Amino acid sequence: MRSTPLTRPWRRFLALLGTAGLALAGAVALPGTAQAANVLANPGFESGALAPWTCTGNLGSVVSSPAHSGSKALTGAVSSSDNAKCSQTVAVRPNTAYALTGWVRGSYVYLGVDGGASTWTSSPSAYSRLSVSFTTGASQTSATIYVHGWYAQGAYQADDVSLDGPGGGGGTDTQAPTAPGGLTSTGRTSSSVSLSWKAATDDVGVTSYDVYSGSAKALTVSGTAATVSGLSASTAYTFTVKARDAAGNTSAASDSVTVTTTAGGGGGTGFKQAAPYLFEGWGDPPNVTTVMNATGVKWFTMAFVLDGGGCNPLWDGNRALAGGVDQSVINQIRSAGGDIVPSFGGWQGSKLGTNCSSASALAGALQKVIDAYSLKAIDMDIENTDEFENEAVQARILTALKTVKADNPGLKTVVTFGTSTTGPTYYGNRLIEQAKSLGADIDVFTVMPFDFGGGSDMYGNTVNATEGLKNKLKSTFGWDDATAYAHIGISGMNGLSDQQENTTPAIWTQIRDWANSHHIARLAYWAVNRDRPCPGGGVVSNCSGIGQSTWQFTSITAGFTG
């Protein structure tokens, strides 16, 4: 249900006004401060990454629009339970005056320093300058600067944040960061290796990481992931990472990892697909050519092929494969240079996996659809108790997929199923184990990271669920990280989920970028029919229930390259 002005977040806001004595005028007059260079790192977010800023709930991201200056800005995807507080800790000098300024945009945006002064403004449609001053304590050597929005009041933007005053160097900070841990390879090609590691810690704050190939510095990044390019094929490289802080102190090297580049195409299936769901039997189906022209998307996952009776495949269980609206839409997609993957099953309806009497009969039904459209890929959306939680039906579906893959060289097979926030559930784990036992050779295991039962951290939950799937694939098939990621898909839900979880465009962009950096195989969401704005509209079939641009989620998805 949509919040009203008297819901709990508003009461907290009014209480804060009363207890903190914040003036509605917003800006606070500045005392005299020492004039010096900005001591904040990445103040305008022009690096394209957040680091060294960190944001609660993983709700912060860097966007290209709207920016106050330059080409990048911070956006915080505020939720009903998280104000998307983004902060940075820097070295400062004791007993010294500092001036903090920043440009912000949004409803109720705050700028301040932890444990000290703050200010706020409301400027929903244009950037507004905030400024506040403070003086450090007698023994203070660090300060944490923050910006945040307010609960349930929509996303905010911040740009060109400046902390004016002398830096904390000059011998004050001599402690080096800890060595980064957990260095691992997340992907490889014939000419590049992708790496990730755990963040180092520092008494003031880590500002960057140096990535070494052997003894030579390969590149410097602000985050905890990097891709080293320009490598030779079929060659072993040994990598380490060192952390640096604002004072130039450098950590010891991480443990090393040795990776051999591939001879040609990487460790996975070579299959990459950005394919949001499109349903012609529900939710005011959009004009597919309009969507393609507006977003650049090429693939669609078309829902749903069900049983029309007697193990007979029909769209939605009642529309013929040939000659109807679905055939017409497929023709339009292909005429525009795209293609489709049909999805069999879903949450409800009469499903082929359940009603076909045997694996061979199910394979015959799948083959009818493959032949009707000369398909390159098929998706089995295995849900609910009739298919997902029925072990015999699981085996029937996997055996049928093994059959059609053998009968149609080059056909890619995808299975899609629900997940917990930490990875596959009991039945998901069993599905993966069955696929290995039966030799089904599934190309992509796609999880649906939503309807977890609530929770605001949709980015963190999605990443954790996908990492859990990766670990299961590794342990079941004996794959390395890169190969496991290359067999993974993510299928989210835009806007409000059935359980009121909110995946905003900013969060979906974070998920898309994570999917690209880890080189997974497939990115989809439910559904293009809902990729239209209707703030406060709830969970409905033809809009997302939140504020967004029309076709915004599809545009973001189209940027998935794997």
Secondary structure, 3 states (H helix, E strand, C coil): CCCCCCCHHHHHHHHHHHHHCCCCCCCCCCCCCCCCCECCCCCCCCCCCCCCCEEHHHCEEEECCCCCCCCCEEEECCCCCCCCCEEEEEECCCCCEEEEEEEEEEEEEEEEECCCCEEEEEEEEEEEEEEEEEECCCCCCEEEEEEECCCCCCCEEEEEEEEECCCCCCCCCCCCCCCCEEEEEEEECCCCEEEEEECCCCCCCEEEEEEEECCEEEEEECCCEEEECCCCCCCEEEEEEEEEECCCCECCCCCCEEEECCCCCCCCCCCCEECCEEECCCCCCCCHHHHHHHHCCCEEEEEEEEECCCCCEEECCCECCCCCHHHHHHHHHHHCCCEEEEEEEECCCCCHHHHCCCHHHHHHHHHHHHHHHCCCEEEEEECHHHHHCCHHHHHHHHHHHHHHHHHCCCCEEEEEEECECCECCHHHHHHHHHHHHHCCCCCEEEEECCCCCCCCCHHHHHHHHHHHHHHHHHHHHCCCHHHHHCCEEEEEECEECCCCCEECHHHHHHHHHHHHHCCCCEEEEECHHHCCCCCCCCCCCCCCCCCCCCCHHHHHHHCCCC
